[in-house]
Structure formats: C-alpha cells, structure tokens
Amino acid sequence: MKIVSDNSELKKSNYNIATIGYFDGIHIGHKKILKELVSQAKKNNGQSILVTFWPHPRTVLHKNTSVDLLLSEEDKHLLLEEFGVDVIYLIEFTKKFSKVTADTFINDILINKLHVDKLIIGYNHNFGFNREGNYSYLKKNSDKYGFDIQEVKKEEIDKTLKVSSTSIREKVKNGEFSLANKMLGYKFYLDGIVEKGDGIGKTIDFPTANITSPDLSKILPGDGVYAANVYIDKENLLGMVNIGFRPTVKGKDRRIELHIFNFSRNIYGKNLRIIFDSKIRDEKMFKNIKDLKKQLEKDKIESIKLLNNEKIRN
C-alpha cells in the first residue's frame, strides 16, 4: 500500500476504483465498502484507492473543536493495508479546501488526478461545499462525469443498527462496549505505556499501573471503573481500570490507572493493550481511603465475574 499526497496524480491503471471518507474506526460499514472496493479492483486487475483527509474535517470547520478518534492514524493505515487497499490518497483538509464544490472536487481530484473508472460511496456519505455531493448528486450527473457509481445501502451493513463513527464514539464514552464492538466488528482497545504513579494504590493492596496513551487524539471512555482484558507481550491478563481525577485522594489531573489481578511484576516502561469489557460504575468520591478500599474489593469481584462470563461466551 502506498500513501500519496493530494498534489500528486496517479497513473492510470486498467481500472481505478475509489471511495471517499475519513474512515475513523474502520467499522462494519466501512468494511463493507472496502470489501467491494478491493474485490472489484482485483477482479478488474486495477487499483483500489481510498480518498481520505487529515486533519479531521470537524476540527477545521468548527474552531476550538477536537475529535476523539477511534483509531490512531498508524492503526488505521495498518488495517487498511491488511484489507488490501492499494492507495491512500491523503488530502490536507483546510478552510480553503472546505469551500471546494462537489463538482470541482469530482473534476479536479477524481477525474483529473485519480482517473477513476468507478466510485463507491456509503448511503450516508456527503462531500463538497455545504455537503452537496452524495449518491443522488452523482447519479443525476453520471453522464457528465463518465464514471460508474455504486452506493452501499444501509440494509447491506446492518438492518437494525445505525452504524457511524459518531455513534460508536458515543457508545465508547458511555461504556456501552458490546454495542460499540458490534458496530466496529472488533473489540475497542487502548494502547499505552506504563509509567510510575503516586504509589497510593500499593498502600491499600491495589497497586496500579499509570497508563499514558501515545496518541492524545485517541478516544477514552468516560470517567469510571471498568473491567478489562490486558495484553502484555501477548500474555492475556485480567484487571480493572479507573479513568478520572481520583477525587478521594484529591487528584488534580485525569489519569488512566490499571490494576491487574494477581500480578506483581515490574512493568514500568512496557507497552500494553487494554480491551475494555464492561463499565462497573462511575467514578465517585469516598469519605476516606478505607471506604475506597472496600469499594475496590467489590469492584474486583464484579470485574472477575464479568470477565469470566465473557470467557465462557467466547
């Protein structure tokens, strides 16, 4: 797979087939489109092209707005490569670019630079100034543009769920991982590095690893306590995660703290992956450390029960 910048022109192959979108999370809707894209490119001995953007359009269109992403750019590119996409055509999304009309985008990018023979888009995808470009617009002007168009319909993805990256982000924030995972088609995860913390957990028999995510744009679940699977060097461990400000100990900054059950090894500096299973409770302030410890003991029992049930289901 190659990544090409938006000032480049692609060589014409036997068959250039493209799709457009940010594709955050690469959820089941994206996968349906990508499956069509890659299989049709192979069938016609051509190349599959994903036209995508950086940074996220919403951060440019709405000042002082950030978008918490489901996947890092690196992970997204790895998944796209695994899927068999040949070319990522990466467009820098700027205020100036946001004013480009659908017609100009189609002519300048899709026709003159990418030489597309076919475009596949999702049923809810819009592009161009004021979001004027969509499947209906393309269909109406198909004779003018001279390439084939295919729409991936909602019912082809899921008949009951409205699958979108925005909806999945909402589910992750709320700790609704079973729904988020169903829409993603894989389990939501967070990669991080273990750093030294305050050591308070150790004094109440709940030692924690402070986790720092290398990608600050990665979405985090809301403040609370979660049951989770943890992977360190391919070893699967069980634990629970607290995300929040630790009000009982007068914490000042938001942290991700991981307690691994029946575990005592030194893992400072290690990379690990957390796969969130279930939300146990919201973060709350306790009267004292003793009350906090009692609650953590209950949280541990509940977490083990949920994680063992998950093992049985799988």
C-alpha positions in Angstrom: 0.0 0.0 0.0 1.2 3.5 -0.8 0.2 6.8 0.7 0.0 9.6 -1.9 -0.3 13.4 -1.2 -3.1 15.4 -2.8 -0.8 17.3 -5.1 0.1 14.1 -6.9 -1.5 12.5 -9.9 -2.0 8.7 -10.0 -1.1 6.7 -13.1 -4.0 5.2 -14.9 -4.3 1.5 -14.4 -6.6 -1.0 -16.1 -9.3 0.1 -13.6 -9.1 2.8 -10.9 -11.8 2.3 -8.3 -12.1 4.7 -5.4 -14.1 5.6 -2.3 -14.1 8.7 -0.1 -14.2 9.3 3.6 -12.4 9.7 6.9 -13.0 6.1 7.9 -12.3 6.5 11.6 -12.6 3.2 13.4 -13.0 1.2 10.2 -16.3 -0.1 11.4 -18.6 -2.7 9.7 -20.0 -0.1 7.3 -16.5 0.9 6.2 -15.6 -2.7 5.9 -18.5 -3.4 3.6 -17.3 -0.6 1.3 -13.7 -1.7 1.5 -14.6 -5.3 0.6 -16.4 -4.1 -2.5 -13.6 -1.7 -3.4 -10.7 -4.2 -3.1 -12.6 -7.2 -4.6 -13.7 -5.2 -7.7 -10.1 -3.7 -8.1 -8.7 -7.3 -8.1 -11.4 -8.6 -10.4 -10.6 -5.9 -13.0 -6.8 -6.1 -12.5 -6.9 -2.5 -11.3 -6.1 -0.5 -8.1 -8.2 0.4 -5.1 -8.0 4.0 -3.8 -9.2 5.5 -0.6 -9.5 9.3 -0.8 -9.3 10.5 2.8 -8.4 13.6 4.8 -6.2 14.9 7.6 -6.9 16.6 10.0 -10.5 15.5 10.7 -12.8 18.0 8.9 -14.7 18.9 12.0 -11.6 20.3 13.7 -11.2 22.7 10.8 -14.8 23.7 10.3 -15.6 24.3 14.0 -12.9 26.3 15.7 -11.7 25.1 19.1 -13.3 21.7 18.5 -11.4 18.4 18.9 -12.5 15.0 17.7 -11.6 12.0 19.8 -10.7 9.3 17.3 -11.5 5.6 17.5 -8.2 4.7 15.8 -4.8 6.3 15.6 -3.7 7.2 12.0 -1.0 4.5 12.3 -3.5 1.8 13.3 -6.0 2.9 10.6 -3.3 2.6 7.9 -2.3 -0.8 9.2 -5.9 -2.0 9.0 -6.3 -0.6 5.5 -3.2 -2.3 4.4 -4.4 -5.6 5.8 -7.7 -5.1 4.0 -5.7 -4.9 0.7 -6.2 -1.2 -0.2 -3.6 -0.2 -2.8 -3.5 3.6 -2.4 -4.4 6.1 0.3 -4.8 9.5 -1.4 -4.4 11.8 1.5 -5.9 15.3 1.2 -4.9 18.1 3.7 -8.3 19.4 4.9 -8.1 23.2 5.2 -10.6 26.1 5.3 -9.8 26.7 1.7 -10.4 23.1 0.8 -13.7 23.1 2.7 -15.0 25.7 0.1 -14.4 23.4 -2.8 -17.7 22.4 -4.5 -18.6 18.8 -5.2 -18.3 19.5 -8.9 -14.8 20.9 -8.6 -13.7 18.0 -6.3 -15.0 15.4 -8.8 -13.3 17.1 -11.8 -10.0 18.1 -10.2 -9.4 15.1 -7.9 -11.5 12.1 -9.0 -11.2 12.6 -12.8 -8.1 14.6 -13.5 -5.8 13.3 -10.7 -7.1 9.8 -9.9 -8.7 8.9 -13.3 -11.4 6.9 -11.6 -13.5 4.4 -13.5 -15.8 3.8 -10.6 -16.7 5.4 -7.3 -18.2 3.5 -4.4 -19.8 5.5 -1.5 -21.9 4.8 1.6 -25.6 5.6 1.8 -25.0 8.5 4.2 -21.8 10.0 2.8 -21.7 13.6 1.7 -18.8 15.6 0.3 -18.0 19.1 -1.2 -19.0 22.6 0.0 -22.2 22.5 2.0 -22.2 18.7 1.8 -23.9 18.9 -1.6 -22.2 15.8 -3.1 -23.8 12.5 -2.4 -25.1 9.4 -4.2 -28.2 11.2 -5.6 -26.0 14.1 -6.9 -23.6 11.7 -8.6 -26.4 9.6 -10.1 -28.1 12.8 -11.5 -24.8 13.9 -13.1 -23.4 10.5 -14.1 -23.4 11.2 -17.8 -21.4 14.4 -17.2 -18.7 12.7 -15.2 -18.4 9.5 -17.1 -17.5 7.0 -14.4 -19.6 4.3 -12.7 -21.2 4.8 -9.3 -22.2 2.3 -6.6 -24.0 3.0 -3.3 -23.6 0.7 -0.4 -27.0 0.8 1.2 -27.8 0.8 5.0 -29.5 -2.6 4.8 -26.3 -4.1 3.3 -24.5 -3.1 6.5 -27.0 -3.7 9.4 -30.7 -3.7 9.3 -31.2 -2.6 12.9 -28.2 -0.5 13.9 -27.4 3.0 12.5 -23.7 2.4 12.2 -21.5 5.5 12.2 -18.2 6.6 13.8 -20.0 9.3 15.7 -22.5 6.8 17.2 -19.6 4.4 18.1 -17.7 7.3 19.9 -20.9 8.0 21.9 -21.1 4.3 22.9 -17.5 4.2 24.0 -17.9 7.4 26.1 -20.9 5.8 27.8 -19.1 2.5 28.4 -21.5 0.6 26.1 -18.8 -1.7 24.7 -21.0 -4.6 23.5 -22.8 -2.2 21.1 -19.6 -0.3 20.2 -17.9 -3.6 19.4 -20.8 -4.9 17.3 -20.6 -1.7 15.2 -16.8 -1.8 15.0 -16.6 -5.5 14.2 -13.7 -5.9 16.7 -13.2 -5.0 20.4 -12.4 -1.4 21.2 -8.9 -1.1 22.7 -6.4 1.4 24.1 -2.7 1.1 23.6 -0.5 2.6 26.3 2.8 2.8 28.1 3.2 2.0 31.8 4.6 4.9 33.9 5.3 5.3 37.6 2.5 6.8 39.6 2.0 8.1 43.2 2.1 4.6 44.8 -1.2 5.2 46.8 -2.8 2.0 45.4 0.0 -0.2 46.7 -0.7 1.0 50.3 -4.2 -0.4 50.2 -3.3 -3.7 48.3 -4.5 -2.4 45.0 -1.3 -1.4 43.1 -1.9 0.4 39.9 0.0 1.0 36.7 -0.4 4.5 35.3 -1.1 4.3 31.6 -0.1 7.0 29.1 -1.6 6.8 25.6 1.0 7.8 23.0 -1.9 9.1 20.8 -3.6 12.1 22.5 -6.4 12.2 19.9 -7.5 8.6 20.9 -10.9 8.5 22.5 -11.2 7.4 26.1 -14.3 6.0 27.9 -15.9 8.4 30.4 -14.7 8.7 34.0 -15.4 5.5 35.9 -14.2 2.0 36.7 -14.1 -0.7 34.0 -13.4 -4.5 33.8 -10.8 -5.1 31.2 -8.6 -7.7 29.5 -4.9 -6.6 29.3 -2.3 -7.8 26.9 1.4 -7.5 27.7 3.8 -9.3 25.3 0.9 -11.4 24.0 0.1 -12.5 27.6 -3.6 -12.1 28.4 -4.3 -10.8 32.0 -7.5 -9.7 33.8 -7.8 -6.4 35.5 -9.8 -3.3 36.1 -9.2 0.3 35.0 -10.1 3.6 36.7 -10.3 6.6 34.4 -10.7 10.0 36.1 -9.4 12.5 38.6 -9.3 10.3 41.8 -11.3 12.7 44.0 -10.8 10.6 47.2 -7.0 11.3 47.1 -7.5 14.9 45.8 -6.1 14.1 42.3 -5.5 17.1 40.1 -5.1 15.5 36.6 -7.2 13.0 34.7 -5.4 9.6 34.7 -5.8 6.0 33.4 -4.9 3.6 36.2 -4.8 -0.1 35.7 -4.9 -2.8 38.4 -4.0 -6.3 37.2 -5.4 -9.1 39.3 -2.9 -11.4 41.0 0.0 -9.7 39.4 3.2 -8.3 41.0 5.8 -8.0 38.2 7.6 -4.7 37.4 6.2 -3.5 34.1 7.4 0.2 34.1 8.1 1.3 30.5 6.2 -1.7 29.0 3.7 -1.3 26.1 0.4 -2.9 26.7 -3.1 -3.1 25.2 -6.3 -2.7 27.3 -9.5 -4.2 25.9 -12.5 -2.7 27.8 -15.2 -5.3 28.6 -17.8 -3.6 30.8 -18.4 -0.5 32.9 -18.6 -1.3 36.6 -19.5 2.2 37.9 -19.0 5.9 37.7 -16.0 7.5 39.5 -17.1 8.8 42.9 -15.6 10.4 46.0 -15.4 8.4 49.2 -15.1 9.7 52.7 -11.8 8.1 53.3 -9.2 5.6 51.9 -10.7 2.8 53.9 -14.1 3.2 52.2 -12.4 3.4 48.8 -10.6 0.1 49.5 -13.9 -1.6 50.4 -15.5 -0.4 47.1 -12.4 -1.6 45.1 -12.8 -5.0 46.6 -16.4 -5.1 45.4 -15.3 -3.8 42.0 -12.7 -6.6 41.7 -15.3 -9.3 42.5 -17.7 -7.8 39.9 -15.0 -7.4 37.3 -13.8 -11.0 37.7 -17.4 -12.3 37.4 -17.9 -10.2 34.2 -14.6 -11.2 32.6 -15.1 -14.9 33.4 -18.6 -14.8 31.8 -17.0 -13.2 28.8 -14.6 -16.1 28.5 -17.5 -18.6 28.7 -19.4 -16.7 26.0 -16.4 -16.8 23.7 
